[in-house]
Amino acid sequence: MFSLDVDCPLSSYLPADTERFNLLVRVMVGPHPGEGKESFDIAVCTPSWLADECQRSGWVSGQHTIVVSYYAWPEIEVAIKKLVEQHSGASWHEVACMVSHVGQWEFADHCEST
């Protein structure tokens, strides 16, 4: 897991305000066992940031978003891992389509709608 928004590992990153932030986290996921990984993007933010954004723009989309009380990378990392690792299936494509509900995946349009 990493973010294109910051220049350091997420374990050493601290936003200016740990209770008011929005950060895009890129999660690399692949078949286990197997080789290759694909990226899934998840916005991690706080309720305070959401309130500010609603005030500024009038709305916020909640898709591919995790809301946390404050920035604590170890807890955020555990939450993301739990959300991703709860999915299993007969093929990588099947699993990736399920994970695409957690994070934005560039190939999500190739998933059958259910």
C-alpha positions as YAML, in Angstrom:
chain: A
units: angstrom
residues:
- id: 1
  name: MET
  ca: [0.00, 0.00, 0.00]
- id: 2
  name: PHE
  ca: [1.18, 3.48, -0.83]
- id: 3
  name: SER
  ca: [-0.09, 6.88, -1.89]
- id: 4
  name: LEU
  ca: [0.80, 8.96, -4.91]
- id: 5
  name: ASP
  ca: [-0.22, 11.98, -2.79]
- id: 6
  name: VAL
  ca: [2.77, 11.76, -0.42]
- id: 7
  name: ASP
  ca: [6.52, 11.34, -0.85]
- id: 8
  name: CYS
  ca: [7.12, 8.93, 2.02]
- id: 9
  name: PRO
  ca: [5.87, 5.57, 3.25]
- id: 10
  name: LEU
  ca: [2.40, 5.77, 4.78]
- id: 11
  name: SER
  ca: [3.81, 4.38, 8.04]
- id: 12
  name: SER
  ca: [5.86, 7.57, 8.49]
- id: 13
  name: TYR
  ca: [3.36, 10.01, 6.97]
- id: 14
  name: LEU
  ca: [1.30, 12.39, 9.12]
- id: 15
  name: PRO
  ca: [-1.23, 14.77, 7.59]
- id: 16
  name: ALA
  ca: [-1.22, 18.38, 8.79]
- id: 17
  name: ASP
  ca: [-4.44, 17.63, 10.69]
- id: 18
  name: THR
  ca: [-4.87, 13.98, 11.67]
- id: 19
  name: GLU
  ca: [-8.60, 14.51, 12.29]
- id: 20
  name: ARG
  ca: [-9.29, 16.35, 9.01]
- id: 21
  name: PHE
  ca: [-7.73, 14.74, 5.95]
- id: 22
  name: ASN
  ca: [-8.40, 12.92, 2.69]
- id: 23
  name: LEU
  ca: [-5.75, 10.62, 1.23]
- id: 24
  name: LEU
  ca: [-5.85, 8.35, -1.79]
- id: 25
  name: VAL
  ca: [-4.32, 4.96, -0.96]
- id: 26
  name: ARG
  ca: [-3.28, 2.59, -3.72]
- id: 27
  name: VAL
  ca: [-3.51, -1.08, -2.80]
- id: 28
  name: MET
  ca: [-1.72, -3.66, -4.92]
- id: 29
  name: VAL
  ca: [-3.65, -6.95, -4.96]
- id: 30
  name: GLY
  ca: [-3.06, -10.18, -6.81]
- id: 31
  name: PRO
  ca: [-3.93, -13.87, -6.79]
- id: 32
  name: HIS
  ca: [-2.61, -15.99, -3.94]
- id: 33
  name: PRO
  ca: [-0.79, -18.11, -4.75]
- id: 34
  name: GLY
  ca: [0.26, -16.54, -7.99]
- id: 35
  name: GLU
  ca: [2.13, -13.76, -9.62]
- id: 36
  name: GLY
  ca: [1.15, -10.29, -10.70]
- id: 37
  name: LYS
  ca: [-0.74, -7.54, -8.96]
- id: 38
  name: GLU
  ca: [-3.25, -4.90, -9.95]
- id: 39
  name: SER
  ca: [-4.01, -1.57, -8.33]
- id: 40
  name: PHE
  ca: [-7.14, -0.59, -6.45]
- id: 41
  name: ASP
  ca: [-7.55, 2.99, -5.21]
- id: 42
  name: ILE
  ca: [-9.29, 3.81, -1.94]
- id: 43
  name: ALA
  ca: [-9.94, 7.27, -0.52]
- id: 44
  name: VAL
  ca: [-9.36, 7.40, 3.23]
- id: 45
  name: CYS
  ca: [-10.84, 10.42, 4.99]
- id: 46
  name: THR
  ca: [-12.35, 11.68, 8.21]
- id: 47
  name: PRO
  ca: [-15.89, 12.89, 8.97]
- id: 48
  name: SER
  ca: [-14.50, 16.41, 9.47]
- id: 49
  name: TRP
  ca: [-13.02, 16.41, 5.98]
- id: 50
  name: LEU
  ca: [-16.32, 15.12, 4.59]
- id: 51
  name: ALA
  ca: [-18.21, 17.91, 6.34]
- id: 52
  name: ASP
  ca: [-15.79, 20.50, 4.97]
- id: 53
  name: GLU
  ca: [-16.08, 19.08, 1.45]
- id: 54
  name: CYS
  ca: [-19.89, 19.00, 1.64]
- id: 55
  name: GLN
  ca: [-19.87, 22.62, 2.75]
- id: 56
  name: ARG
  ca: [-17.49, 23.57, -0.08]
- id: 57
  name: SER
  ca: [-19.03, 21.62, -2.98]
- id: 58
  name: GLY
  ca: [-22.46, 20.62, -1.73]
- id: 59
  name: TRP
  ca: [-21.90, 16.84, -1.92]
- id: 60
  name: VAL
  ca: [-19.40, 13.97, -1.63]
- id: 61
  name: SER
  ca: [-19.49, 10.61, -3.41]
- id: 62
  name: GLY
  ca: [-18.92, 7.71, -1.02]
- id: 63
  name: GLN
  ca: [-17.80, 5.11, -3.53]
- id: 64
  name: HIS
  ca: [-14.39, 3.50, -2.85]
- id: 65
  name: THR
  ca: [-14.05, 5.42, 0.41]
- id: 66
  name: ILE
  ca: [-13.18, 4.46, 3.97]
- id: 67
  name: VAL
  ca: [-14.06, 6.91, 6.73]
- id: 68
  name: VAL
  ca: [-11.88, 6.89, 9.85]
- id: 69
  name: SER
  ca: [-11.94, 9.02, 13.01]
- id: 70
  name: TYR
  ca: [-8.30, 10.10, 12.67]
- id: 71
  name: TYR
  ca: [-5.08, 9.20, 10.86]
- id: 72
  name: ALA
  ca: [-3.45, 6.17, 12.45]
- id: 73
  name: TRP
  ca: [-1.77, 4.22, 9.67]
- id: 74
  name: PRO
  ca: [-1.51, 0.85, 11.47]
- id: 75
  name: GLU
  ca: [-5.28, 0.79, 12.06]
- id: 76
  name: ILE
  ca: [-6.06, 2.00, 8.54]
- id: 77
  name: GLU
  ca: [-3.78, -0.67, 7.06]
- id: 78
  name: VAL
  ca: [-5.50, -3.41, 9.09]
- id: 79
  name: ALA
  ca: [-8.95, -2.19, 8.00]
- id: 80
  name: ILE
  ca: [-7.99, -2.16, 4.32]
- id: 81
  name: LYS
  ca: [-6.42, -5.63, 4.55]
- id: 82
  name: LYS
  ca: [-9.59, -7.00, 6.19]
- id: 83
  name: LEU
  ca: [-11.80, -5.46, 3.50]
- id: 84
  name: VAL
  ca: [-9.65, -6.92, 0.71]
- id: 85
  name: GLU
  ca: [-8.83, -10.32, 2.21]
- id: 86
  name: GLN
  ca: [-12.46, -11.20, 2.94]
- id: 87
  name: HIS
  ca: [-12.97, -11.90, -0.77]
- id: 88
  name: SER
  ca: [-12.28, -15.23, -2.43]
- id: 89
  name: GLY
  ca: [-13.43, -16.90, -5.60]
- id: 90
  name: ALA
  ca: [-12.82, -19.48, -8.29]
- id: 91
  name: SER
  ca: [-10.66, -17.12, -10.39]
- id: 92
  name: TRP
  ca: [-8.59, -13.99, -10.00]
- id: 93
  name: HIS
  ca: [-11.08, -12.09, -12.17]
- id: 94
  name: GLU
  ca: [-13.93, -13.06, -9.86]
- id: 95
  name: VAL
  ca: [-11.99, -11.92, -6.78]
- id: 96
  name: ALA
  ca: [-10.83, -8.70, -8.47]
- id: 97
  name: CYS
  ca: [-14.43, -7.85, -9.35]
- id: 98
  name: MET
  ca: [-15.40, -8.23, -5.68]
- id: 99
  name: VAL
  ca: [-12.42, -6.16, -4.50]
- id: 100
  name: SER
  ca: [-13.41, -3.48, -7.03]
- id: 101
  name: HIS
  ca: [-16.31, -2.65, -4.72]
- id: 102
  name: VAL
  ca: [-13.75, -1.71, -2.05]
- id: 103
  name: GLY
  ca: [-11.28, 0.15, -4.28]
- id: 104
  name: GLN
  ca: [-11.47, 1.61, -7.76]
- id: 105
  name: TRP
  ca: [-10.05, -0.87, -10.29]
- id: 106
  name: GLU
  ca: [-9.32, 0.13, -13.87]
- id: 107
  name: PHE
  ca: [-10.91, -3.06, -15.23]
- id: 108
  name: ALA
  ca: [-14.14, -2.90, -13.17]
- id: 109
  name: ASP
  ca: [-16.13, -2.27, -16.36]
- id: 110
  name: HIS
  ca: [-15.34, -5.86, -17.36]
- id: 111
  name: CYS
  ca: [-17.19, -7.26, -14.34]
- id: 112
  name: GLU
  ca: [-20.71, -8.59, -14.83]
- id: 113
  name: SER
  ca: [-23.23, -6.58, -12.86]
- id: 114
  name: THR
  ca: [-25.07, -8.52, -10.20]
...
